[in-house]
């Protein structure tokens, strides 16, 4: 029996990996929707993602950055040899595995930008997935992103191919990056990069497609740059050219001589603040996931800020409020209250994102 009427039978509630994941992404490409990929920093933001997905009736991608993993383990810890980043990312992933199915939606467990110097972080997560695979017949993580776009193309794809060989044995999907996403996010600063590197060429996408397609059981998605920038900027400061993705698909289709109009699965980085027109046009070119971080960070904070504003007079001391000098305020300053307000605001913002991504009511 199918869990979701509109999705392939392999896709079920909970963490989606392996064939179920590629089936889900193919279904997104065919149906014309993209999955929100959201950076998280703890169980509050993780749960807000899944709460939102249950509300909008679609899948969600929960994304751990190296810094987010470190934060989950605890900022007081030493992060020598990425030990805290590895432990925190694994701990967060295990939380998702425990609760995801309860939300009744497909959840993709993903990690974000990993440059060359950070590969030991991925090595640590791979070791955890190997253990998890032995015990459960599936990996701990659905997918990992390797961002070697600072290296020459051949080296970038060569390292990606080596890792994809390892990923394929564990049913883990690879996301790779071509060109550079501008701006700054979580320790990756490309704000001074030469603008030509913000735009990927179809020949580069084809070369990558050819190389990675040689890996048996390999599954991959491509973060090709088309002017993307991390963060939110004033209108006119970012020149997105999603036509690059359309051109790349046509180029690969011509080279393959196939009927498939969208042979490559693309992902969209730096999605916060993008126009809905650019987003829709990118989805038409085979974008199956869009990253969101800046907008959801603001939403979470705005929820907390609104809570403080609403209950300001009940949050100035443990005792004493407008109802009386001897009235206790414990139920207002309980951390769960302000954190819950943040979760609700973040979830609401993600429902809006899902609307932009055509990702509403795509399950049933």
VEXTIMI-251325 format. One record per atom (N, C-alpha, C): residue in one letter; x, y, z. Coordinates in steps of 0.05 Angstrom, whole numbers, plus 5000, padded with zeros to 4 digits. Example, Ala and Ser with C-alpha at 12.3 -4.5 7.8 and 13.67 -1.06 7.14 Angstrom:
2
a526448865156;a524649105156;a526449345156;s525749555142;s527349795143;s525850015157;
This chain:
364
x501749765000;x500050005000;x501850255000;x500850454985;x502350704984;x501750885008;x503850995019;x503551185041;x502451455032;x503251535008;x502451794997;x501351754968;x498851834964;x497551784938;x499051904915;x500352144919;x501652284897;x504552224893;x505652054910;x508551984909;x508951694904;x511351614895;x511951324891;x511651164916;x511050914914;x510550744937;x512950714955;x515350754945;x517750734961;x518050954982;x516651174978;x516851404995;x514851385019;x515951385043;x514251345066;x514851565087;x513051595107;x513651795128;x516251735142;x517751935150;x520251895164;x522551965146;x524951885154;x527451945139;x527451785114;x527951925091;x527951795065;x530751775055;x531551535047;x534351485037;x534251305012;x536551284999;x536951084977;x534951124955;x533750904946;x531950904923;x529451084929;x528551074954;x526251244961;x526851534957;x529351614963;x530151894959;x530251964930;x531551804913;x531651864885;x528851854872;x527151674882;x524351674872;x522951934879;x523452034904;x522152284913;x523152514896;x525752534891;x526852754876;x525952744847;x525852504835;x524752474808;x521852564807;x520352494827;x517452574828;x517252874829;x519053004845;x519053294847;x519653424820;x521653314806;x522453414780;x520153384760;x518853154760;x516653104741;x514253274747;x513553304773;x511153454781;x511653754782;x514153834782;x514754124782;x514554254809;x515554114830;x515854244856;x518754214866;x519454384885;x522154364897;x521754354928;x523554204941;x523354164969;x524954384984;x523754505005;x525354695021;x527554545035;x530054645033;x532354535047;x533154735068;x532754675093;x532954875114;x535254825134;x536855025138;x539054995157;x537955015186;x538854835202;x537854815230;x540154835250;x539454895275;x541554925295;x540854785321;x538754625321;x537954485346;x535154365342;x534154245363;x531554105360;x529254295355;x529554545365;x527354735360;x527054795330;x529254845316;x529054895287;x528454645271;x529554415281;x528954165267;x525954105268;x524854135292;x521954075295;x520154275280;x521054525279;x519554725264;x519454645234;x521654535224;x521654445196;x519554235191;x519454035209;x517653805205;x514753885211;x514354065230;x511654175235;x510654325211;x512354475198;x511554625173;x510854425151;x512454215148;x511954025126;x509253895130;x508553825155;x505953705161;x503753895154;x504254155159;x502254365153;x501854395123;x504054415108;x503754475079;x503354215062;x503653985075;x503153735061;x505153665040;x507753665048;x509853605029;x512353515044;x514453445029;x516953355041;x518553595052;x520653545067;x522353745078;x525253635079;x527153805075;x529953725077;x531153875101;x531953715121;x533153825146;x536153825141;x537454065142;x540154095134;x542054185157;x544054025161;x546054085182;x548554205169;x549254445179;x551854555171;x553954465192;x556454495185;x558554415203;x558354585229;x557754845226;x557455015250;x554954945265;x552754865251;x550354785265;x550754535281;x552254345270;x552954105285;x554454165310;x556454345307;x558054415330;x556254545352;x554354715343;x552554845363;x550854645378;x549954435363;x548354225376;x549954075398;x552454025392;x554153885412;x554754065436;x554954325431;x555454515453;x557854695446;x557354955447;x559455145439;x561855155458;x561555045482;x563755045501;x565854835495;x565154635478;x566954415472;x569154495452;x571454375455;x573454405434;x572454265409;x573154395386;x572354265361;x574854175346;x576854095361;x579353975348;x578553735332;x579653715308;x579153495290;x576053465284;x574753695286;x571853705280;x570153535299;x571253465322;x569953275340;x567153365349;x566853615355;x564253715364;x562253735340;x563353815317;x561553835293;x560553555285;x562353355287;x561553085280;x559552975300;x560153005326;x558352895347;x555553035346;x555553295343;x553053445343;x551353385319;x552553355296;x551053295271;x549853015274;x551352825285;x550352555288;x548052555309;x548352705331;x546252715351;x543752835340;x543953045324;x541653165311;x540252975292;x541852825277;x540752635258;x539252415272;x540252325294;x538952115310;x536252215321;x536152465329;x533652585338;x531652575315;x532452655291;x530652655268;x529652365263;x531352175263;x530551895259;x528451805279;x528751895303;x526851805325;x524051935321;x523952185312;x521352315312;x520052365285;x521652345263;x520652435237;x518052305229;x517852045232;x515551895223;x512951995237;x513252095261;x510952195276;x509652435263;x511252585247;x510152815233;x508652735208;x509052485199;x507452385176;x508352495149;x510852585147;x511852695122;x514552565115;x515352575089;x518052485082;x520152695090;x522252615103;x524352795113;x527052705101;x528352895088;x531052845077;x533052955096;x534952795105;x537052875124;x539552945108;x540353195108;x542353285090;x544453445106;x546953455095;x548953645106;x549653845084;x550454085094;x550854315076;x553854345068;x554454575056;x557154625045;x559354495061;x560954335047;x563454225058;x565654275039;x567454465046;x569654515029;x571954325034;x574054345019;x576254145019;x577354105048;x577854325061;x579054315088;x577154185109;x574654175102;x572654065121;x571953775116;x573253645097;x572553365090;x572753175114;x574453215134;x574453045158;x571753035172;x570253255170;x567553255182;x565853045168;x565853045141;x564252855126;x565352565131;x567952535134;x569052275139;x567952165166;x567752335186;x566552255211;x563652175209;x562152315193;x559352255189;x558952005172;x560751955153;x560751715137;x561151465155;x563051495173;x563651265192;x561151205208;x559651415216;x557151365232;x555051235214;x554951315189;x552951195170;x553650895165;x556150835164;x556950555161;x555950385184;x556350485208;x555450335232;x552350305231;x551050535224;x548150535224;x547050345202;x548450335180;x547650165157;x547849875166;x549949805180;x550349525189;x547949445207;x547149625224;x544949565243;x542149585231;x541749775212;x539049835203;x538549795173;x540649735158;x540349695129;x539849955114;x540350175127;x540050435113;x542050635126;x542750845112;x544751035123;x543551225144;x545251345160;x544351545179;x543451795165;x544951875144;x544252115128;x543252035101;x541452195091;x540352155064;x542352245043;x543752475048;x545452595028;x547452785042;x549652825028;x551653015036;x552353205013;x552953455020;x553953635000;x556953665002;x558353644980;x561153714978;x561453964961;x562554174973;x562854424958;x565854464953;x566754364931;x569654384923;x569854584900;x568054774899;x567854964877;x570255154876;x571755164899;x574155334899;x576455204885;x576254934881;x578454784867;x577954784837;x579954724821;x579554704792;x577454484786;x576054504764;x573754324758;x574554034760;x576853954748;x577653674748;x578053564776;x579353734793;x579853654821;x577253634836;x575553834833;x572853844846;x571453584840;x571053514814;x569453284807;x570953024813;x573653034812;x575252794819;x574752714848;x574852914866;x574452854895;x571552764899;x569652904886;x566852834888;x566352544880;x567752464858;x567452194848;x568451984868;x570752044880;x571851874901;x569851834924;x568652054932;x566752044954;x564151904946;x563251954921;x560851834911;x561151524911;x563551424905;x564051134907;x563451034935;x564251184955;x563651104983;x560751134990;x559551364981;x556751424986;x554951204974;x555651124949;x553850934934;x553550674949;x555750584962;x555650334977;x553650345001;x553050595010;x551350635033;x548650755025;x548050784999;x545550904990;x545351194998;x547651344998;x547651625004;x547951784978;x546351994976;x546452164952;x548552384955;x549852464934;x551752684934;x550552934922;x550853154935;x550353414923;x553053554918;x553553644894;x556153774889;x555654054878;x557754224880;x557454504872;x559254574849;x558154714829;x559754824807;x559555134809;x561755274804;x561655564808;x561355624837;x560855864844;x560955954872;x558356084879;x557356024903;x555056184914;x556256424928;x555456664921;x556556904933;x555656944961;x556457174973;x555657245000;x557057075021;x555857075045;x557156925067;x555056775083;x555756525091;x553956365108;x555556165124;x555156175150;x556255965168;x559155895162;x560856105161;x563756045158;x564756035130;x562856045110;x563656045082;x563256325071;x565556465066;x565356745057;x566356785029;x564456835010;x565056884982;x564257164974;x564157344993;x563057604986;x564757774967;x567357694964;x569157854947;x569857704921;x568357494915;x569057314892;x568557464865;x570157394845;x569857504818;x567057414807;x565557614797;x562757554790;x562457344769;x564457304751;x564257104730;x564056824742;x565056784766;x565056524779;x562256454791;x560456664791;x557756614801;x556056484779;x557156444755;x555556334733;x556856094721;x555555864723;x556655604714;x556155574684;x557955444670;x557655394641;x556455114636;x554755084615;x553654814610;x555754594606;x558054664594;x560154474590;x561054354616;x561154514637;x562054424663;x559954234675;x557454294671;x555354124681;x555453844667;x555853854641;x555953604625;x558353434633;x560653564637;x563053424646;x562553274673;x561353424691;x560753304717;x558753074715;x556753114699;x554652904695;x555952654684;x557652684664;x559052454652;x560752304673;x562352454687;x564252334707;x562752184729;x560752314740;x559352204764;x557451974756;x556551984731;x554851764721;x556351504719;x558951514719;x560551264717;x560551104744;x559651224765;x559651094791;x557150914794;x557650654799;x555450464801;x553650534825;x551050534821;x549150604842;x549350894852;x550951054837;x551351334846;x548851504841;x548251674860;x546051864857;x547052144864;x546352344848;x547452604853;x545652824844;x545953064857;x544653304849;x546753524846;x546153724830;x548153924823;x547254204832;x548954334849;x548554614856;x550154784836;x548954844814;x550355014794;x549755304799;x551755474798;x551355754805;x550155904781;x548056054787;x546856224766;x546456504777;x548556584793;x548456854805;x547556854834;x547356614846;x546256584873;x548056714894;x546756824914;x548256954936;x546856874962;x548556804982;x547456745009;x546657015022;x544457005036;x543557245050;x541257385035;x540357605047;x538257765035;x539358045029;x538958135005;x540158394997;x537958574985;x538558824983;x536659014971;x536158934942;x533658984932;x533058914904;x535159034885;x535858884864;x537758984844;x540558904850;x541158814874;x543958744881;x544758454872;x542758294866;x543258014858;x542057974830;x543757874812;x542857834785;x542657534779;x540357414785;x539957134781;x539357074751;x540656864741;x540256784713;x539556484711;x537056414719;x536256134719;x536356014690;x536456184670;x536656084642;x539155904639;x541155944655;x543555774655;x542855484660;x540855434678;x540055164684;x538555044659;x536855204647;x535455114623;x537355044601;x539355214597;x541455164576;x543054914582;x543654874608;x545254634615;x543654374610;x541054374616;x539354144611;x539254084581;x538954294565;x538754254536;x541354144525;x543554244536;x546254154527;x546753864534;x545953784558;x546353504566;x544453324550;x542053414546;x540053254530;x541153204502;x542253414491;x543353394463;x545753194463;x547453214483;x549853034484;x548952744488;x546952704505;x545952434511;x544252324488;x543052504473;x541252424451;x538752284463;x537752384486;x535552244499;x533052414498;x530752294506;x528152434506;x527852594532;x529252504553;x529052634579;x529852934576;x527953114582;x528553404578;x530153514601;x530053384624;x531453494648;x533253264660;x535453194647;x536952964656;x538353014683;x538953274689;x540353334714;x538453444735;x538753344760;x537253454782;x538853694794;x537753934793;x539154164803;x538054244831;x539754384846;x538954504872;x539654794871;x538254954887;x538355244886;x539355334913;x541855444913;x542955564938;x542455854939;x542555974963;x542056254966;x539256334958;x537256174967;x534556224958;x533156444973;x534056514998;x532756725013;x532656984998;x530257104997;x530057374985;x529757364954;x529657124942;x529357104913;x526457164905;x526157264880;x523457324870;x522057054863;x519357054866;x517956804860;x518156744830;x518556944813;x518856894784;x521456734779;x523656824791;x526156674788;x525956394799;x524656364822;x524356104834;x522755914816;x520556004806;x518855834789;x520355764763;x521755954752;x523255904727;x525455694732;x526755714755;x528855524762;x527655244766;x525355224778;x524054964782;x523354844755;x522555004736;x521954904709;x524454784696;x526854864705;x529354764694;x530354514709;x528654404727;x529554164742;x530654214769;x530154444781;x530954484809;x529054334827;x530154164844;x528453994862;x528754064891;x530454254897;x530854344925;x531854624926;x530854784944;x531955054948;x532755094977;x535155194980;x536155235008;x535055495019;x534255485045;x533255715059;x534555725086;x535855945093;x537055975119;x536556245131;x537356455115;x537056725126;x534256795133;x532356725116;x529556795121;x528356645145;x529156395149;x528156245172;x529456335198;x532056415196;x533356525220;x531856775229;x531256955210;x529757195218;x527057125229;x525656935217;x522956855226;x523056755255;x525056585261;x525256485289;x525656705308;x527556885302;x528057105319;x525657285322;x524257335300;x521957515300;x519757395318;x519457135319;x517557005336;x518257045366;x520857025372;x521757065400;x521357365407;x522157535389;x521857825393;x518957905399;x517157785383;x514357845386;x513257745413;x514257515422;x513457405448;x514257595470;x516857685468;x517857875489;x516158125490;x515558235466;x514058485464;x511258445476;x509958225471;x507258175480;x507158145510;x509158005522;x509057955551;x511258105566;x512058325554;x514358485565;x514058525596;x511658615604;x511358685632;x511258445651;x511058205639;x511157965656;x513957835656;x515857975643;x518457855639;x520658035651;x519958195670;x521858385682;x522958285709;x521758075719;x522757965745;x521257705750;x522157555770;x520857305775;x518157345789;x517857555804;x515357625818;x514557905810;x511957945806;x510958215802;x510358265773;x507758325767;x506958395740;x504458575741;x503358655718;x500958835719;x498658725736;x498558465741;x496358355756;x496858375787;x499258455794;x499858475823;x502758445829;x503658585850;x506558585857;x507458315867;x505558145876;x506357885887;x505757655868;x505057715842;x504357505823;x506857385811;x507057125810;x509456995798;x509256995767;x511656995754;x511857015725;x512956765712;x513156555728;x514456315718;x513356215692;x510756215688;x509656105664;x510256275639;x511256525644;x511956695621;x514956665614;x516756635635;x519556615628;x520556335625;x518856135628;x519555855621;x520655865593;x523155775588;x524355795562;x522655665540;x521055475546;x519355345526;x517455545513;x516655745528;x514655935518;x515856105495;x518156225499;x519256395478;x520356225455;x521455995462;x522555815441;x520255715423;x517955655436;x515655565420;x514655785401;x514756025411;x513956255393;x515856275369;x518456215373;x520356215351;x519755985332;x519155755342;x518455525325;x516055585308;x513955695320;x511455745306;x511955945283;x513556155288;x514056355268;x515756235245;x517756065252;x519355935232;x517755755215;x515955595227;x514255415213;x512455565193;x511355795202;x509555955185;x511156055161;x513656135165;x515256235143;x515856015123;x516155775133;x516755545115;x514255465099;x511855505110;x509455455095;x509355645071;x510155895076;x510256095054;x512356005033;x514655905043;x516755815024;x515755585007;x514255395020;x513155165005;x511255254983;x509755464989;x507855574968;x509455674944;x511655814950;x513355914928;x514555694912;x515055464925;x516455234912;x514455034901;x511855104899;x509854914889;x509754654906;x510554674931;x510854424948;x508554374967;x506254504962;x503954474979;x502054254969;x501154084987;x499353854980;x500453684958;x502953604960;x504153434940;x504353144949;x503253084973;x503252814984;x500652664976;x498452794983;x495852654979;x493852844965;
